[in-house]
Amino acid sequence: MGLLSEGSPLSWEDTKKHGDHVRKHGIQQFINQYKKLKSRHHDVLYWGDEVEYMLVKFDDEKKTAKLSLNAAEVLDNLQQCEKLCPQDHPSTWRPEYAGIHAHFNVVESNMRLRKKEIQQALGPNEVPLSLTSYPRLGVGNFSDPETKTTPDVGASKSIFFPDDVIFQGHPRFRTLSRNIRQRKGSKVEIQIPIFKDKKTPSPFIEDFSALGDDGEAARTAKPDHIYMDCMGFGMGCSCLQVTFQACNIDESRLLYDQLAPLCPIMLALSAASPVYRGYLSDIDARWTVISQSVDDRTDEERGKMELKNDRFQIHKSRYDSIDSYLTPVFKCYNDIELVLDQDLCDDLQKGGIDETMARHIAHLFIRDPISLFSEKLNQNDEEDTDHFENIQSTNWQTMRFKPPPPNSSIGWRVEFRPMEVQLSSFENAAYVTFIVLLTRVVLSYGLNFVIPISKVDENMRTAHKRDAVNKDMFYFRKDVFTECSPADIAKCMASGKCERVKCSNIQDEYRQMTMNEIFNGSDDFPGLIPLIKQYLNSVDIDIDTSCTIQNYLKLISKRASGAEPTIAKSIRNFVTNHSDYKQDSVVSEKINYDLLKLIHEKTENCETLSTATQFNSKTNNDIPTALSKAEKFLDQKNPHKNIVNGLKS
């Protein structure tokens, strides 16, 4: 979730005028916070998960499943219940954190409670579904209540996506849609390759005239691509995100770097979105859709025209993969050009920020603010951080480095952002638990996953491909052990078959691997899951939690090996085998209804969409008494003990 400031949003013209002011003061705010908090140590591991839902309304007589536009009212009701009965409320609708190994057994149960809360606030025939993308978004009357597009006026001017579908509960969202379009100088262009089936027209070219196209869509849409024209198609996708609190700033930078190469790997493994605007696409993941949907770069910034009015040529959208590692020792792996504001970089270094961090922040600050509130223009740079967060929170990258909020007990954090939300609480809990455990293994065993940034980018492109888990290979580090790794760990992994690789140069440090190798291991690579299991053998965990974790790892292992299909593959199989499918790439209203109905039934019964394997856990919302006492003891030892325990909603 980005910065949700309250107030009166400025027009793009006025926002642009204040760009230098926001950047200058944002940098000073970061410097001030850094000086105050750089020596903060001994924070305890806490993590938070963010699961995003869509509200779907079924009409069983008409066989339709439409997006419900009831979110603002539902959120208001949930927050009111929380305010009125805070002690009786099973979850909260803002960031919180959880720790201790037993909490791995609480994650899924808490997710179920959150979903139950939403369900109780909904009307008849409305259900919350954790869909990455609604299959028929932008197709005809896809919402309830019905809405109309306004191609000539409004925030998005989309021929597919009505402004009334944009969340009405906060002015930030319409402002972003309008300002991204106006900054770019035209509507956003989202081009996704269509899946070419036997009867798909070739070339696939659509006629948009009946939708009110003034000719822009016809000129812009590429043959054999699904064309979309506004931010809502990307930001209307749902994600599964995890935030970790580190013990200090150095550990947070290390986690940022070690998790970055995992971003494309986990994007592919969590792939859950093969359908866009009512068509089967030739990709399985949402990331590029969102990236294109908020790409506000002008033609000059894209390199299509000579720089005259703009400051930089920028190689990526503001929603994309990271461009550099944060730990100085890994700077030799930063092998792509890092476009940055040199003046701001100099200011940061003069303010005491090391070069590697200064370059990262100065890179983020090549962007303009795209949402600004008049009440927030003048701030106290010693206490406020809204100008910093304005730019930081609209750089939507695969990883996010998060300084502590001002005057807060929350510490240095990193956010892992690439994963697609899964359909069931079991699956979402499995992915969250896997990533959290992996951070524990990295820190406990001193592991190193770092490869050149250019190879991470290449992996990101691969991760989108149809059935990438089974058909493609990914660059990964050959030897993940370091001089800091316990000697017995490297020796015992894979029965001693994993020999240390001594490399003379960076190119020798990585190779292409299958997903099965990366997760389950091979003769010359230990595998992430065996490493996690080795770690679990060394820590005390109660029986129920151990059982739950093993079932989570079983799902991840089977997804990586291909024994259990990704959600994207299951959806694709359902569509292509449906009786209403005409082998023309079209996902009809009937297919959409049957698919979402099946998803609802499966997730209500705690089943995955695939029938290949049944999974279960012993998740429980109660922490064993002994472990609860241990947690309280650790909190008392924590110098920042006011952090609230719990899980993020």
C-alpha positions in Angstrom: 0.0 0.0 0.0 1.3 3.4 -0.9 1.2 6.7 1.0 -2.5 7.6 1.8 -2.3 11.2 2.8 -5.5 13.0 3.4 -6.4 16.4 1.8 -7.1 18.1 -1.4 -5.3 16.6 -4.5 -3.6 19.1 -6.8 -4.0 19.0 -10.5 -1.1 17.6 -12.6 -0.1 21.2 -13.6 0.3 22.2 -10.0 1.8 19.0 -8.9 4.5 19.3 -11.6 5.3 22.9 -10.4 6.2 21.5 -7.0 8.3 18.6 -8.2 11.7 20.1 -7.3 10.3 21.2 -3.9 9.1 17.6 -3.1 12.4 16.0 -4.2 14.6 18.5 -2.3 12.7 18.2 0.9 12.2 14.4 0.5 15.9 14.0 0.3 16.4 16.1 3.4 13.8 14.1 5.3 15.6 10.9 4.4 18.9 12.3 5.6 17.4 13.5 8.9 15.7 10.1 9.6 18.9 8.3 8.6 21.0 10.2 11.1 18.5 9.6 13.9 18.0 5.9 13.2 21.2 4.5 11.5 22.5 3.2 14.9 19.2 1.6 15.9 19.9 -2.1 16.7 18.4 -5.2 18.3 14.9 -5.1 16.7 13.2 -8.5 16.7 12.0 -10.4 13.6 8.5 -9.4 12.8 6.8 -9.9 9.5 3.5 -8.8 7.9 1.6 -10.2 5.0 -0.7 -8.3 2.7 -3.4 -10.3 0.9 -5.6 -8.4 -1.6 -9.1 -9.5 -2.4 -11.7 -8.8 -5.1 -15.4 -8.7 -4.4 -17.4 -10.8 -6.8 -21.2 -10.9 -7.1 -22.8 -14.0 -8.5 -26.1 -14.1 -10.4 -26.9 -17.8 -10.5 -30.0 -17.3 -12.7 -28.2 -15.3 -15.4 -24.9 -17.2 -14.9 -22.8 -14.1 -14.4 -20.0 -13.2 -12.0 -19.4 -9.5 -11.9 -17.0 -7.3 -9.9 -18.8 -5.7 -7.0 -18.1 -2.0 -6.4 -18.9 -2.3 -2.8 -15.4 -2.0 -1.4 -15.6 1.5 0.1 -18.6 0.6 2.2 -17.2 -2.7 3.2 -13.9 -1.2 4.3 -15.7 1.5 6.2 -17.8 -1.1 8.1 -14.7 -3.2 8.9 -12.8 -0.2 10.3 -15.8 0.9 12.3 -16.2 -2.6 13.9 -12.5 -2.4 14.7 -12.8 1.0 16.3 -15.9 0.1 18.4 -14.7 -3.3 19.6 -10.9 -3.4 19.4 -10.5 -6.1 22.0 -13.0 -8.5 20.3 -11.7 -7.9 16.7 -9.8 -10.9 15.4 -7.7 -8.9 12.9 -7.0 -5.3 12.1 -7.1 -3.5 8.8 -3.7 -1.8 8.9 0.0 -2.9 9.2 0.9 -5.2 12.1 3.6 -7.8 12.6 4.2 -11.3 14.0 7.2 -13.3 15.2 8.3 -16.5 16.9 8.3 -19.9 15.0 4.9 -20.9 16.4 3.4 -18.0 14.5 3.9 -19.9 11.3 0.9 -22.0 12.4 -1.2 -18.8 12.9 -0.7 -17.3 9.5 -3.3 -19.4 7.6 -5.8 -19.2 10.4 -5.5 -15.5 10.5 -6.0 -15.2 6.8 -9.2 -17.3 7.1 -10.4 -15.0 9.8 -9.8 -11.9 7.7 -11.7 -13.4 4.8 -14.5 -14.4 7.1 -14.7 -10.8 8.3 -15.0 -9.5 4.8 -17.7 -12.1 4.0 -19.8 -11.0 7.0 -19.7 -7.4 5.7 -21.0 -8.3 2.2 -24.4 -8.5 0.7 -26.3 -11.5 -0.7 -24.4 -13.5 -3.4 -21.2 -11.4 -2.8 -18.0 -13.2 -2.0 -14.3 -12.1 -1.5 -12.0 -13.9 -3.9 -8.2 -13.6 -3.8 -7.9 -13.4 -7.6 -4.8 -11.9 -9.2 -6.8 -10.6 -12.2 -10.5 -10.6 -12.8 -10.8 -12.3 -16.2 -13.3 -10.0 -17.9 -12.1 -6.7 -16.6 -13.0 -4.0 -19.1 -15.5 -6.2 -21.1 -19.0 -4.8 -21.5 -21.0 -4.7 -18.3 -18.5 -6.3 -16.0 -19.4 -4.6 -12.7 -22.2 -4.4 -10.2 -23.7 -1.9 -10.3 -23.4 -1.3 -14.0 -21.1 1.6 -15.0 -20.4 3.4 -18.2 -17.1 4.4 -19.8 -16.4 8.1 -20.5 -13.7 8.1 -23.3 -13.8 11.9 -23.6 -13.8 13.0 -20.0 -12.6 11.9 -16.6 -9.5 10.6 -14.9 -8.6 7.7 -17.3 -10.6 8.4 -20.5 -10.6 4.7 -21.1 -12.8 3.0 -23.8 -12.9 -0.1 -21.6 -12.6 0.9 -17.9 -15.2 3.3 -16.3 -13.9 5.8 -13.8 -16.7 4.7 -11.5 -14.8 1.4 -11.0 -11.9 3.2 -9.5 -12.0 3.0 -5.7 -14.0 5.9 -4.4 -12.8 5.8 -0.8 -9.6 7.9 -1.2 -8.9 10.7 -3.8 -5.3 9.3 -4.4 -6.5 6.6 -6.8 -8.3 8.8 -9.3 -5.6 11.4 -9.0 -2.9 8.8 -9.9 -5.0 7.7 -12.9 -5.4 11.2 -14.2 -1.8 12.4 -13.5 -0.1 9.4 -15.0 -2.1 9.9 -18.2 -1.4 13.7 -18.2 2.3 13.4 -17.4 2.8 10.8 -20.2 1.0 13.0 -22.6 -1.4 10.3 -23.7 -3.2 7.3 -22.4 -1.1 4.4 -21.0 -0.5 1.6 -23.5 -0.7 -2.0 -22.2 0.2 -4.6 -24.9 0.0 -8.3 -23.9 0.5 -11.1 -26.4 -2.6 -13.1 -27.1 -2.6 -16.9 -26.8 -2.9 -18.1 -30.4 -5.3 -21.0 -30.4 -6.6 -22.9 -33.5 -9.4 -20.5 -34.3 -7.9 -17.2 -33.0 -7.9 -14.7 -35.9 -4.4 -14.3 -37.4 -3.4 -11.6 -37.2 -5.6 -10.7 -34.2 -6.7 -7.1 -34.7 -9.7 -5.6 -32.9 -12.2 -2.9 -34.0 -12.7 -0.4 -31.2 -15.0 2.0 -33.0 -18.1 0.8 -31.2 -16.5 1.6 -27.9 -16.0 5.3 -28.7 -12.4 5.1 -30.0 -11.3 8.4 -31.6 -8.6 6.5 -33.5 -6.0 6.4 -30.7 -6.7 2.8 -29.8 -6.7 1.6 -33.4 -3.3 3.3 -34.0 -1.8 2.1 -30.8 -2.9 -1.5 -30.5 -0.4 -4.0 -31.8 -1.5 -7.0 -33.9 -1.7 -10.2 -32.0 -1.9 -8.3 -28.7 -4.5 -7.7 -26.0 -4.7 -3.9 -25.8 -5.6 -2.1 -22.6 -5.6 1.7 -22.0 -5.6 2.7 -18.4 -4.0 2.3 -15.0 -7.0 0.3 -13.6 -6.1 -2.8 -15.7 -2.8 -3.0 -13.8 -3.5 -1.6 -10.4 -6.7 -3.6 -10.5 -4.6 -6.7 -10.2 -4.1 -8.3 -6.7 -0.8 -9.1 -5.1 0.7 -11.1 -2.2 3.3 -9.0 -0.4 5.4 -9.7 2.7 7.2 -7.1 4.8 10.1 -8.1 7.1 11.6 -6.1 10.0 15.3 -6.5 10.4 17.4 -6.1 13.5 19.2 -3.1 12.0 19.8 -1.2 8.8 22.7 -3.4 7.7 20.6 -6.5 8.0 17.7 -4.9 6.1 20.0 -4.0 3.2 21.4 -7.6 3.2 17.9 -9.0 3.1 16.9 -6.7 0.3 19.9 -7.9 -1.8 19.5 -11.6 -1.0 15.7 -11.6 -1.8 16.1 -9.6 -5.0 17.2 -12.6 -7.1 14.3 -14.6 -5.7 11.7 -12.1 -7.1 11.4 -13.5 -10.6 11.7 -17.0 -9.3 8.7 -16.5 -6.9 6.8 -14.5 -9.6 6.9 -17.6 -11.9 6.1 -20.0 -9.1 3.1 -18.0 -8.0 1.8 -17.3 -11.5 -1.9 -16.9 -11.4 -3.1 -14.5 -14.2 -3.4 -15.8 -17.7 -6.6 -14.0 -18.7 -6.9 -10.2 -19.5 -9.9 -8.3 -20.9 -11.7 -11.5 -21.7 -8.9 -13.1 -23.7 -6.4 -15.9 -22.9 -3.0 -14.3 -23.1 0.4 -15.8 -23.8 1.7 -14.9 -20.4 0.9 -16.3 -16.9 1.8 -13.4 -14.6 0.6 -9.8 -14.0 3.8 -7.9 -13.4 4.3 -6.5 -16.9 0.6 -5.5 -17.0 1.0 -3.3 -13.9 4.3 -2.0 -15.1 2.8 -0.8 -18.4 -0.3 0.5 -16.7 1.6 3.1 -14.6 4.4 3.9 -17.1 4.2 7.7 -17.2 7.4 8.2 -19.1 7.3 10.7 -21.9 8.6 10.0 -25.4 11.8 11.9 -24.5 12.3 9.8 -21.4 11.7 6.6 -23.4 14.4 7.7 -25.9 12.0 8.2 -28.8 12.8 11.9 -29.0 15.8 14.1 -28.0 15.8 15.4 -24.5 14.5 19.0 -24.4 11.8 19.3 -21.8 12.7 16.3 -19.6 15.8 15.6 -17.5 16.6 11.9 -18.1 16.2 9.0 -20.4 14.7 6.4 -18.2 14.9 2.7 -19.0 12.1 1.3 -17.0 8.6 2.1 -15.8 8.2 3.3 -12.2 6.7 -0.2 -11.5 9.5 -2.6 -12.4 12.4 -4.6 -11.1 15.1 -3.1 -8.9 18.2 -1.6 -10.6 20.9 -2.0 -7.9 21.9 -3.8 -4.8 22.2 -1.9 -1.5 25.1 -3.6 0.2 28.4 -2.1 -0.8 30.1 -5.5 -1.1 27.7 -6.4 -3.9 28.2 -3.3 -6.0 30.2 -5.2 -8.6 27.0 -7.0 -9.5 25.3 -3.7 -10.4 26.0 -4.2 -14.1 23.2 -2.1 -15.6 23.1 1.7 -16.0 21.7 3.4 -12.9 20.1 6.6 -14.0 20.2 9.0 -11.1 19.9 12.7 -10.1 23.6 13.5 -9.5 22.9 16.7 -7.6 20.6 14.8 -5.1 23.2 12.0 -4.9 25.8 14.6 -3.9 23.5 16.1 -1.3 22.9 12.6 0.2 26.6 11.9 0.5 27.3 15.3 2.0 24.5 14.4 4.5 26.4 11.3 5.6 24.8 8.6 3.4 27.2 6.1 1.9 27.6 6.0 -1.9 25.7 2.8 -2.5 22.6 3.9 -0.6 22.9 7.5 -2.0 22.8 6.2 -5.5 19.7 4.0 -4.8 17.8 7.0 -3.3 18.9 9.4 -6.0 17.7 6.8 -8.6 14.3 6.7 -7.1 14.2 10.5 -7.1 14.5 10.9 -10.9 10.7 10.5 -10.8 8.2 13.3 -10.4 5.6 13.2 -7.7 2.3 12.1 -9.3 0.0 12.7 -6.4 0.3 15.7 -4.1 -2.1 17.3 -1.6 -2.2 21.0 -1.0 -2.2 20.5 2.8 1.1 18.6 2.7 3.2 21.0 0.7 5.0 22.6 3.6 6.4 20.1 6.1 8.8 20.0 9.0 11.8 18.1 7.6 13.0 17.1 11.0 9.8 15.3 11.9 7.8 14.6 8.7 8.6 12.1 5.9 5.6 12.6 3.5 7.7 14.1 0.7 10.2 11.2 0.9 7.4 8.7 1.0 5.6 10.5 -1.9 8.4 9.5 -4.3 9.4 6.3 -2.5 5.9 4.8 -2.5 5.3 5.6 -6.2 8.4 3.6 -7.2 6.7 0.3 -7.2 9.7 -2.1 -7.5 10.1 -5.8 -6.8 11.8 -5.0 -3.5 11.3 -2.0 -1.4 13.7 -0.7 1.3 11.6 0.9 4.1 13.1 3.2 6.7 11.4 3.4 10.1 8.4 5.8 10.2 9.1 8.9 12.3 8.5 8.6 16.0 7.6 4.9 15.8 8.7 1.7 17.4 8.8 0.1 13.9 12.3 -0.7 12.7 14.2 -1.0 9.3 12.2 -3.1 6.9 12.2 -4.6 3.5 9.1 -5.5 1.4 9.0 -8.5 -0.9 6.6 -7.5 -3.7 6.6 -9.8 -6.7 4.2 -12.6 -5.8 0.8 -13.2 -7.3 -1.9 -13.7 -4.8 -3.1 -17.3 -4.5 -6.7 -18.5 -4.4 -6.8 -20.2 -1.0 -5.6 -19.2 2.4 -3.5 -22.4 2.5 -1.6 -21.4 -0.6 -1.1 -17.8 0.5 0.1 -18.9 3.9 2.5 -21.4 2.2 4.1 -18.8 0.0 4.4 -16.3 2.9 5.8 -18.9 5.2 8.3 -20.1 2.6 9.7 -16.6 2.1 9.9 -15.9 5.8 11.7 -19.1 6.5 14.1 -18.4 3.6 15.1 -15.1 5.3 15.9 -17.0 8.5 18.0 -19.5 6.5 19.9 -16.7 4.7 20.8 -15.0 8.0 21.4 -18.2 10.0 23.6 -19.8 7.4 25.2 -16.8 5.8 23.9 -17.7 2.4 24.5 -15.6 -0.8 22.0 -15.7 -3.7 23.3 -12.5 -5.5 23.8 -12.6 -9.3 24.3 -9.7 -11.7 21.3 -7.4 -11.9 21.1 -7.9 -15.7 20.5 -11.6 -15.1 17.7 -10.8 -12.5 16.1 -8.7 -15.2 16.4 -11.5 -17.7 14.8 -13.8 -15.2 11.9 -11.3 -14.8 11.2 -11.5 -18.5 11.3 -15.3 -18.4 9.0 -15.5 -15.4 6.1 -14.1 -17.4 6.2 -16.8 -20.0 3.4 -19.3 -20.3 4.2 -22.3 -18.1 7.7 -20.9 -17.3 7.9 -23.2 -14.3 8.1 -26.3 -16.5 9.4 -25.0 -19.8 12.1 -22.4 -18.9 15.3 -22.1 -17.0 16.4 -19.3 -14.7 19.8 -17.9 -13.8 20.8 -18.8 -10.2 23.9 -18.7 -8.1 25.8 -22.1 -8.2 27.4 -21.8 -4.8 25.1 -20.2 -2.2 27.5 -20.9 0.7 30.0 -18.3 1.9 32.8 -18.1 4.4 30.2 -17.2 7.0 28.3 -20.4 6.4 28.7 -23.1 9.1 31.0 -25.8 7.7 28.8 -28.7 8.7 25.8 -27.2 6.7 27.6 -27.2 3.3 29.0 -30.7 4.1 25.7 -32.4 4.9 23.6 -30.9 2.2 22.6 -33.4 -0.6 24.6 -36.1 1.2 27.9 -34.3 0.6 27.5 -34.0 -3.1 27.4 -30.3 -3.2 31.0 -29.2 -3.7 32.0 -25.6 -3.2 32.6 -23.7 -6.5 35.6 -21.5 -6.6 35.1 -18.8 -9.3 37.7 -16.6 -10.9 35.1 -14.2 -12.2 31.4 -13.3 -11.8 30.3 -15.1 -15.0 31.4 -18.4 -13.4 29.3 -17.9 -10.3 25.9 -18.6 -11.8 24.2 -20.9 -14.3 20.8 -21.6 -15.7 18.7 -24.0 -13.6 15.3 -25.5 -13.7 12.8 -24.5 -11.1 12.9 -28.1 -9.8 16.7 -27.7 -9.3 16.4 -24.4 -7.6 13.8 -25.5 -5.1 14.3 -29.3 -4.7 18.0 -29.5 -5.4 20.3 -31.6 -7.7 23.6 -33.4 -7.5 25.5 -30.1 -7.6 23.0 -27.7 -5.9 21.4 -28.1 -2.5 18.0 -26.7 -3.2 16.1 -24.1 -1.2 13.6 -26.5 0.3 16.3 -28.9 1.6 18.1 -25.9 3.1 15.0 -24.8 4.9 14.4 -28.4 6.2 17.9 -28.5 7.4 17.3 -25.2 9.3 14.1 -26.5 10.8 15.9 -29.5 12.2 18.0 -27.1 14.2 15.3 -25.1 15.9 12.6 -26.0 18.4 9.1 -26.2 16.8 5.9 -27.8 18.3 4.4 -30.7 16.4 1.4 -29.0 14.9 3.5 -26.1 13.6 6.0 -28.6 12.1 3.2 -30.5 10.4 1.8 -27.3 8.9 5.2 -26.1 7.6 5.9 -29.5 6.1 2.6 -29.3 4.2 3.4 -25.8 3.0 6.8 -26.9 1.7 5.2 -29.9 0.0 3.0 -27.5 -2.0 6.0 -25.3 -3.0 8.1 -28.4 -3.9 5.3 -29.9 -6.1 4.7 -26.6 -7.8 8.4 -26.3 -8.6 8.7 -29.9 -9.9 5.5 -29.5 -12.0 3.6 -32.2 -10.1 1.2 -29.5 -8.9 0.3 -26.9 -11.6 0.5 -23.2 -10.9 -2.9 -21.4 -10.6 -2.3 -19.9 -14.1 -1.9 -23.3 -15.6 -5.0 -24.6 -13.8 -7.1 -21.6 -15.0 -5.8 -22.0 -18.6 -6.7 -25.7 -18.5 -10.2 -24.9 -17.2 -10.8 -22.4 -19.9 -9.5 -24.5 -22.8 -11.5 -27.5 -21.7 -14.8 -25.7 -21.0 -17.7 -26.6 -23.2 -18.3 -23.0 -24.1 -14.8 -22.4 -25.3 -14.5 -22.0 -29.1 -10.7 -22.4 -29.4 -10.6 -18.7 -30.3 -8.9 -17.3 -27.1 -12.2 -15.8 -25.9 -13.2 -16.2 -22.2 -17.0 -15.8 -22.4 -19.4 -14.7 -19.6 -20.4 -18.3 -19.0 -16.7 -19.5 -18.8 -16.0 -16.6 -16.4 -19.0 -17.5 -14.2 -18.2 -21.2 -14.0 -14.5 -20.5 -13.3 -15.2 -18.1 -10.5 -17.9 -20.3 -9.1 -15.5 -23.2 -9.0 -12.8 -21.1 -7.4 -15.2 -20.0 -4.7 -16.3 -23.6 -4.0 -12.8 -25.0 -4.0 -11.4 -22.3 -1.6 -14.4 -22.6 0.7 -13.5 -26.3 1.0 -9.8 -25.5 1.5 -8.9 -27.1 -1.8 -6.5 -26.0 -4.5 -8.0 -25.4 -8.0 -6.1 -28.4 -9.3 -7.2 -31.9 -8.4 -3.7 -33.2 -8.6 -2.9 -33.1 -4.9 -4.9 -32.4 -1.7 -3.2 -30.2 0.9 -4.1 -29.5 4.5 -2.5 -28.0 7.7 -3.0 -27.9 11.4 -3.2 -24.1 11.5 -4.6 -22.7 14.7 -5.1 -19.2 15.9 -3.8 -20.0 19.4 -0.1 -19.9 20.4 1.0 -22.6 22.9 1.2 -21.1 26.4 5.0 -21.8 26.8 5.8 -20.2 23.5 3.6 -17.2 24.3 5.5 -16.7 27.5 8.8 -16.9 25.6 7.5 -14.3 23.2 6.6 -11.9 26.0 10.1 -12.4 27.5 11.7 -11.5 24.2 9.5 -8.5 23.8 10.6 -7.3 27.3 14.2 -7.7 26.2 13.5 -5.7 23.0 14.4 -2.0 23.4 11.6 -1.1 21.0 9.0 -3.3 22.7 6.0 -1.2 21.8 5.7 -3.0 18.4 2.2 -4.6 18.2 2.1 -8.3 17.5 -0.2 -9.6 14.9 -0.6 -10.0 11.2 -1.0 -7.5 8.4 -4.3 -7.3 6.7 
